[in-house]
Amino acid sequence: MTESTFELPDQSPVTMTGFAAARLIEAADGEAALLYIYILKNRGEFRLSEASKALRMTQARVSAAASALAAMGLLSQRDAPIPERRTLTTDEMPQYDAQDIRAAAGQDGIFSSLVGEVQRSLGHLLSSAELTKLFGIYDYLGLPPEVILTLISYCTVEYRRRYGEGRTPTMRFIESCAFRWEREGVVTLEAAEAYLRRSGERHEKLSAFRRELGLHERQLTRSEREYLEKWSDMGHSADAVALAYDRTVSQTGRLAWKYMDTILSAWHEKGLHTAEEAEKGDARPAGARRRETGAPAARLKPDASELARVKRALEEIKNG
């Protein structure tokens, strides 16, 4: 049997170094090789969503291929895929069927390892519904595995803060946090670590707010937490919250959240974020306050010489 020979048609060349060719052949990773050719054709720049569409691969598979190229020394961090930034109108995942999930777990070693790590972190085997949500975070949102594991750690701590020690976060809670991270651009390990630092600082401030308000003994309602987070984001200090609380109770006789929010929002608009700033910047002249309420302004107290003059005048009148 005669062996056929093949040749490439004449066209604009895409040059590959001998080193790269040797590493790709040695790895025998078809998807990594395909992605490398795609990167060469696009002069080293690519996005996950665009590569996924062009190569007919999920974003998770493109990300795995990029990681393989990086391990071969063929892709630097500077040339890493840029996560596609998109505006999510709803927190809804695409519909995945069981076959999609089984195929991903069987063919994608990274996702399979991720499943094992998540199960160890949560302390139980994932149900089919939970597995589908995890795959959506990995495939649809495109969060890298290291970011997902950091997200799981964050959710575990946050869930226990809200609902009590020993509680395990639900996958729905994790999915909700994942959507928030994606919208806020927390899609790299560096961004996730920075987010955790900010979260820790915010938690310390909220704890200080709760101490000032005497709320450290019970769980907060959703609206109460939103008020505290709003005041934290405004930049208010704990002593400013304490001062606003004191004024609120003096006027209403109780912790009136909406009334207190009005005070703190007004201070924020004036750039007043500490008790000292609020005491100075929100003070009004005493005379102005009396005029606003209709009270008569205080008369000037006459000095001693004026009193003496008046006394002499009265004596002259009396003596004729």
C-alpha positions as CSV (number, residue, x, y, z in Angstrom):
1,M,0.0,0.0,0.0
2,T,1.4,3.3,-1.1
3,E,1.7,5.8,1.8
4,S,0.1,9.2,1.0
5,T,2.0,12.4,1.4
6,F,0.5,15.7,2.5
7,E,1.5,19.4,2.2
8,L,0.2,22.7,3.6
9,P,-1.3,25.1,1.1
10,D,0.6,28.3,0.5
11,Q,-0.6,31.0,3.0
12,S,0.6,33.5,5.5
13,P,2.9,31.5,7.9
14,V,2.5,31.3,11.6
15,T,6.0,30.7,13.0
16,M,6.6,28.3,15.9
17,T,10.0,27.9,17.6
18,G,11.7,24.5,17.7
19,F,11.6,24.6,21.5
20,A,7.8,25.1,21.5
21,A,7.2,22.3,19.0
22,A,9.4,19.9,21.0
23,R,7.5,20.7,24.3
24,L,4.1,20.3,22.7
25,I,5.0,17.0,21.1
26,E,6.5,15.7,24.3
27,A,3.4,16.7,26.3
28,A,1.0,15.1,23.7
29,D,-1.7,17.5,24.9
30,G,-3.9,18.2,21.9
31,E,-5.9,21.0,23.5
32,A,-2.8,22.8,24.7
33,A,-1.3,22.6,21.2
34,L,-4.5,23.9,19.6
35,L,-4.6,26.8,22.1
36,Y,-0.9,27.6,21.5
37,I,-1.5,27.8,17.7
38,Y,-4.5,30.0,18.4
39,I,-2.4,32.3,20.6
40,L,0.3,32.5,17.9
41,K,-2.2,33.4,15.3
42,N,-3.6,36.2,17.6
43,R,-0.1,37.5,18.3
44,G,-0.1,36.4,21.9
45,E,-3.3,38.1,23.1
46,F,-6.6,36.2,23.7
47,R,-9.6,36.1,25.9
48,L,-11.2,33.1,27.4
49,S,-14.6,33.7,25.8
50,E,-13.2,34.3,22.4
51,A,-10.8,31.3,22.5
52,S,-13.7,29.2,23.8
53,K,-15.9,30.1,20.9
54,A,-13.2,29.8,18.2
55,L,-11.8,26.4,19.5
56,R,-15.3,25.0,20.4
57,M,-14.1,24.4,24.0
58,T,-15.6,25.4,27.3
59,Q,-13.8,28.2,29.1
60,A,-12.8,25.8,31.8
61,R,-11.0,23.6,29.1
62,V,-9.3,26.7,27.6
63,S,-8.2,27.7,31.1
64,A,-6.8,24.2,31.7
65,A,-5.0,24.3,28.4
66,A,-3.5,27.6,29.3
67,S,-2.3,26.2,32.6
68,A,-0.7,23.3,30.8
69,L,1.1,25.7,28.5
70,A,2.3,27.7,31.4
71,A,3.7,24.5,33.0
72,M,5.6,23.8,29.8
73,G,7.1,27.2,29.9
74,L,5.3,28.3,26.7
75,L,2.9,30.9,28.3
76,S,3.9,33.6,30.7
77,Q,1.6,35.3,33.3
78,R,1.6,38.4,31.1
79,D,0.2,36.4,28.2
80,A,-2.3,34.5,30.4
81,P,-5.9,34.6,29.2
82,I,-7.8,37.7,30.2
83,P,-11.1,36.7,31.9
84,E,-14.0,38.0,29.8
85,R,-15.8,40.8,31.7
86,R,-19.5,40.7,31.1
87,T,-22.5,42.3,32.7
88,L,-24.7,39.7,34.4
89,T,-28.3,40.8,34.5
90,T,-29.4,37.9,36.7
91,D,-27.7,35.5,39.0
92,E,-28.8,32.5,36.9
93,M,-26.6,29.7,35.6
94,P,-27.1,28.1,32.2
95,Q,-28.9,24.7,32.2
96,Y,-26.4,21.9,32.4
97,D,-27.5,18.3,32.1
98,A,-26.0,15.3,34.0
99,Q,-24.1,14.3,30.9
100,D,-22.2,17.6,30.8
101,I,-21.2,17.2,34.4
102,R,-20.1,13.6,34.0
103,A,-18.1,14.4,30.9
104,A,-16.4,17.3,32.7
105,A,-15.6,15.3,35.7
106,G,-14.2,12.5,33.6
107,Q,-12.3,14.4,31.0
108,D,-11.2,17.5,32.9
109,G,-8.7,16.5,35.6
110,I,-8.7,20.0,37.1
111,F,-12.4,20.0,37.7
112,S,-12.3,16.5,39.0
113,S,-9.6,17.6,41.6
114,L,-11.6,20.7,42.4
115,V,-14.7,18.6,43.2
116,G,-12.6,16.5,45.7
117,E,-11.2,19.6,47.4
118,V,-14.6,21.3,47.7
119,Q,-16.1,18.1,49.2
120,R,-13.3,17.9,51.8
121,S,-13.8,21.6,52.6
122,L,-17.5,21.2,53.1
123,G,-17.3,17.9,54.8
124,H,-19.8,16.0,52.6
125,L,-20.2,14.5,49.1
126,L,-21.8,16.9,46.7
127,S,-25.3,16.1,45.5
128,S,-26.1,16.3,41.8
129,A,-27.6,19.8,42.3
130,E,-24.6,21.0,44.2
131,L,-22.2,19.6,41.6
132,T,-24.1,21.4,38.9
133,K,-23.8,24.7,40.7
134,L,-20.1,24.1,41.3
135,F,-19.6,23.4,37.6
136,G,-21.4,26.6,36.7
137,I,-19.1,28.6,38.9
138,Y,-16.1,26.9,37.2
139,D,-17.4,26.9,33.6
140,Y,-19.9,29.8,33.2
141,L,-18.4,32.3,35.6
142,G,-14.9,31.1,34.7
143,L,-13.4,31.4,38.2
144,P,-10.1,29.6,38.4
145,P,-9.8,26.7,40.8
146,E,-7.6,28.5,43.3
147,V,-10.1,31.4,43.4
148,I,-13.0,28.9,43.9
149,L,-11.2,27.3,46.8
150,T,-10.6,30.8,48.3
151,L,-14.2,31.6,47.8
152,I,-15.2,28.4,49.7
153,S,-13.0,29.4,52.6
154,Y,-14.5,32.9,52.7
155,C,-18.1,31.5,52.5
156,T,-17.4,29.1,55.4
157,V,-16.2,31.9,57.7
158,E,-19.0,34.4,56.6
159,Y,-21.7,31.8,56.9
160,R,-20.7,30.9,60.4
161,R,-20.5,34.6,61.4
162,R,-24.1,35.1,60.2
163,Y,-25.7,31.9,61.3
164,G,-23.6,30.4,64.1
165,E,-20.6,28.3,64.6
166,G,-20.6,24.8,63.1
167,R,-22.8,25.8,60.3
168,T,-21.8,24.7,56.7
169,P,-22.5,27.1,53.8
170,T,-25.0,25.9,51.3
171,M,-24.0,25.7,47.7
172,R,-26.7,28.3,46.9
173,F,-24.9,30.7,49.3
174,I,-21.6,30.0,47.7
175,E,-23.1,30.5,44.2
176,S,-24.5,33.8,45.3
177,C,-21.1,34.9,46.6
178,A,-19.5,33.7,43.3
179,F,-21.7,35.9,41.2
180,R,-20.8,38.9,43.4
181,W,-17.1,38.2,43.1
182,E,-17.4,37.9,39.3
183,R,-19.3,41.2,39.1
184,E,-16.7,42.9,41.3
185,G,-13.8,41.5,39.3
186,V,-12.5,39.1,42.0
187,V,-11.3,36.6,39.4
188,T,-7.7,36.1,40.3
189,L,-6.0,34.8,43.4
190,E,-4.4,38.2,44.1
191,A,-7.8,39.9,43.9
192,A,-9.4,37.2,46.1
193,E,-6.7,37.7,48.7
194,A,-7.2,41.4,48.7
195,Y,-10.9,40.9,49.0
196,L,-10.4,38.7,52.1
197,R,-8.2,41.4,53.7
198,R,-10.9,44.0,53.1
199,S,-13.6,41.7,54.3
200,G,-11.6,41.1,57.6
201,E,-11.2,44.8,58.1
202,R,-14.9,45.4,57.4
203,H,-15.9,42.6,59.9
204,E,-13.8,44.3,62.6
205,K,-15.5,47.6,62.0
206,L,-19.0,46.0,62.0
207,S,-18.2,44.3,65.3
208,A,-17.2,47.7,66.7
209,F,-20.5,49.1,65.5
210,R,-22.4,46.3,67.1
211,R,-20.7,46.8,70.5
212,E,-21.6,50.5,70.4
213,L,-25.2,49.6,69.7
214,G,-25.3,46.8,72.2
215,L,-26.1,44.2,69.5
216,H,-23.3,41.6,70.2
217,E,-25.6,39.1,71.8
218,R,-27.9,38.2,68.8
219,Q,-27.9,37.6,65.1
220,L,-28.6,40.6,62.9
221,T,-31.5,40.8,60.6
222,R,-30.8,41.4,56.9
223,S,-31.9,45.1,57.0
224,E,-29.8,45.7,60.2
225,R,-26.7,44.2,58.5
226,E,-27.3,46.3,55.4
227,Y,-27.4,49.5,57.5
228,L,-24.2,48.6,59.3
229,E,-22.4,47.8,56.0
230,K,-23.7,51.0,54.5
231,W,-22.2,53.1,57.3
232,S,-19.0,51.1,57.1
233,D,-18.8,51.8,53.3
234,M,-19.4,55.5,54.0
235,G,-16.3,55.5,56.1
236,H,-17.8,56.2,59.5
237,S,-15.8,55.4,62.6
238,A,-17.3,53.5,65.6
239,D,-17.4,56.7,67.7
240,A,-19.4,58.5,65.0
241,V,-21.9,55.6,65.1
242,A,-22.0,55.9,68.9
243,L,-22.7,59.6,68.7
244,A,-25.4,59.1,66.1
245,Y,-26.9,56.4,68.3
246,D,-26.9,58.7,71.3
247,R,-28.7,61.5,69.4
248,T,-31.2,58.9,68.0
249,V,-32.1,57.6,71.4
250,S,-32.4,61.2,72.8
251,Q,-34.9,62.1,70.1
252,T,-36.8,58.8,69.7
253,G,-36.2,56.9,72.9
254,R,-35.0,53.8,71.1
255,L,-32.7,52.5,68.4
256,A,-34.6,53.8,65.3
257,W,-32.5,52.6,62.4
258,K,-34.0,54.8,59.7
259,Y,-33.6,57.9,61.9
260,M,-30.0,57.0,62.7
261,D,-29.3,56.4,59.0
262,T,-30.6,59.9,58.2
263,I,-28.1,61.4,60.7
264,L,-25.1,59.4,59.4
265,S,-26.0,60.0,55.8
266,A,-26.2,63.7,56.4
267,W,-22.8,63.6,58.1
268,H,-21.4,61.6,55.2
269,E,-22.6,64.3,52.7
270,K,-20.7,66.9,54.7
271,G,-17.5,64.8,54.9
272,L,-17.9,64.1,58.7
273,H,-17.0,60.6,59.6
274,T,-15.7,60.7,63.2
275,A,-17.4,61.9,66.4
276,E,-15.0,64.8,66.7
277,E,-15.7,65.9,63.1
278,A,-19.4,65.6,63.6
279,E,-19.4,67.6,66.9
280,K,-17.5,70.4,65.2
281,G,-18.9,70.3,61.7
282,D,-22.6,69.7,62.6
283,A,-22.7,72.3,65.4
284,R,-24.9,75.4,64.9
285,P,-24.7,78.8,66.7
286,A,-27.0,79.0,69.7
287,G,-28.7,82.1,68.5
288,A,-29.4,80.4,65.1
289,R,-31.1,77.5,66.9
290,R,-33.3,79.8,68.9
291,R,-34.4,81.8,65.9
292,E,-35.2,78.6,64.0
293,T,-37.5,77.4,66.9
294,G,-39.1,80.8,67.4
295,A,-37.5,81.4,70.8
296,P,-36.5,85.0,71.5
297,A,-32.8,85.8,71.2
298,A,-31.0,86.4,74.5
299,R,-30.5,90.1,75.4
300,L,-27.1,91.5,75.9
301,K,-26.2,91.8,79.6
302,P,-25.3,95.5,80.3
303,D,-21.9,96.3,81.8
304,A,-21.3,98.0,85.2
305,S,-20.9,101.5,83.7
306,E,-24.3,101.3,81.9
307,L,-26.0,100.2,85.1
308,A,-24.5,103.1,87.0
309,R,-25.6,105.6,84.4
310,V,-29.2,104.3,84.5
311,K,-29.2,104.5,88.3
312,R,-28.1,108.1,88.2
313,A,-30.8,108.9,85.7
314,L,-33.5,107.4,87.9
315,E,-32.3,109.3,91.0
316,E,-32.4,112.6,89.0
317,I,-35.9,111.9,87.9
318,K,-37.0,111.0,91.5
319,N,-35.4,114.1,93.0
320,G,-37.0,116.4,90.3
